[in-house]
């Protein structure tokens, strides 16, 4: 799916329609010292294996691509709901 580099859409901070720069959302690095990550590592230690069963079969063939919209006027960034598609091209 082709998406333009810039779209005009509503900005909740400016409270009106403005030009927004469009980029693809990418999740950040996992923090190994976060409380949940440490708890998960403790659960995995010793005998018994995984805390939950590993998923062996996958029902979905694509991931949901989330768009990141940044207002050109106030630089407010918001995410647009993910769309399920194979390939996203920002042109």
Helices and strands as residue ranges (DSSP letters): E 2-3, E 6-11, E 16-24, H 35-44, E 64-71, E 77-84, E 89-90
